[in-house]
Amino acid sequence: MKIPQAIVLLAIGLLASPAMSGEHSPLDAFPTAEDGMIRFVIPLPEMPRSDENYSVELVAGRVIQTDGVNQVRMDTALHPRPLEGWGYTYYEMTGTGQVASTLMAPPPDAKPVEAFVSGPPLNVPYNSRLPIVVYAPEGFEIRYRIWAAAAEHLSAREG
């Protein structure tokens, strides 16, 4: 039995192609971090219920010394950016890391406390098929929380 040449060529092409052999990662689409930046990657696990019932809260900040009394915020923000040609979204931190604080006087015996200080959180859709990629300047951290919604909506009362 003679095998047609087109089938042989197709089989050779499939075996030789890295794209078909599973060697590519979804991260291949995302650029490496520029100088002075770090690329953070958050792989999300598959969830037992639909991904539509979950979201991810991202925060950018760093651990600093605080007085343990005042509320402290940082001027960081996370912004979604389109990954041109792929239809994916990545996130980029902006801001200088300047800290703002309430101005209550701590007690004289108050000891400094290390705390993670951040800007406002950004909620993003949950998608376990792609990692969340965030670029931030060196010296900053990206932290996240996974939020779960109830399976059904509750009804509001008229009033």
N, C-alpha and C positions, 0 to 999 in steps of 0.2 A: 504494500500500500504506500503510495507516494503522498507525502505531506505537502500541501501547497506552500510555495515560497513566502507568501504574504503572512501566513500563520507563523512560520519560523521566525521571520523578521519581527513580528509583533511580540512573540515570546521573548526573544533576545532583548528587545527594547524594554519590556516590562521588568526583566530581571536586572538589567543594567541601570535602570532609572532610580536614583535615590529617592525621588518624590514618591514613587510607587512602593519602595521597600520600607517606608515608615521611618526613615532617618531624619525627617524634618520635624521640628518642634514648633508649636504655635509661637514661641518666642523668636523664631527666625525672622518674623515679620517686623519685630520691634527693633529699633536701632539701639546700639550700645550707648551707654551714657557718655555725654560730652565731658571734657575736662572740668573738674570741680563739681561734677554731679555724680549721683549714685542711682542705679536702676534697681528699684525694689520690685519683687515679683510675689504675688499672692495667688497660689493655686487654690481653687475652691473645690471642696469635696462635693460629690454628687449627693443630693439630699433625697430622703425617702418620698417626699412629696414634690410637687412641681416647683421648679425654680421661681415661679411667679409669686410664691408665698414668702420669699426671702429677699433681703436687701443687705448691702454691705455698707457700713459706716467707716469712712476713711478719715484719719486725722494726721496732720503733719506737725511735728514739734520736736522738742528735745528735753532731756532731763537737766534741770538747773536747780540751784539753791534758792529756796524761798523762805520766807519768815514763818510759814505755817499758819498764818492768820489771814492774810489778805488773799483775795481772789486774783489770780494772775492769768493773763492771756497773752498770746503771741500774735504778731501781725502776719502769720502765715495763712495761705489759702491754697486750696487745690482746685485746679481747673481741668475740665475735660478737653482733650485735643483729638482731632481726627487723625488717624494714621492713613495718610494719603494712599489711595490705590488698593486698600485692603478692606475698608469698611469697619475697621476696629477702632476702639477708643483707648487712649492711654491718658494718664493724668499727670499734671505737672504742678509742682509746688512753686508758688510765688511768694514774695515777701522777704524781709531782711532778717527776721528773727528778733526784731525789737520787742521788748516786753512792756506791757502796761499792767498796772496793778491798782487795786483800791488802796486808799491811803490811811487805813486804820493803824494806830500805833499798837504794836505787839507788846505783850507784857515784858517787863525788864528781864525776866528769866527765860524767855522763849528761846528755844534752840533752833538753829536753821534746819530746814527739812528739804531733802531732795525730792522733787516732784516732776512728773512729766507735764510740761506746759505746751499748749498747742493753740492753734487758731480754731475757727469754727469747723465742725465736721462737714463732710460731704457724703451724702447718701447716693449710692450707685446701684444699678440693677444687679441682681445675682445671676451669674451665668457660669455654671460649672464646666462648660466646654472650652472656655478661654481663661487664661490667668488675668488678674488685674495687674497692670504695669504702671508704676508710679516713678517719676523722676524727681529727685529732690537734691538740693545742694549737700555737699559733704558736711557732716556734723549734725544732720537732722535725721530723725527717725520717722517711719510711717507705721502707724498702728491701725488696727481695724477691729471691728466687731461685726458679727453676723446677726442680723435681726430676723425674727420669724413672725409672720402674721398668722392670725387665726385662720383656719381653713374656710370659714364662712364669715360673711359680713353681718354685723349686728344692725338692727333697725332702729332708727332714731324716732322718738316720739314727737308728735306735734305739740306745740305748747306756746 
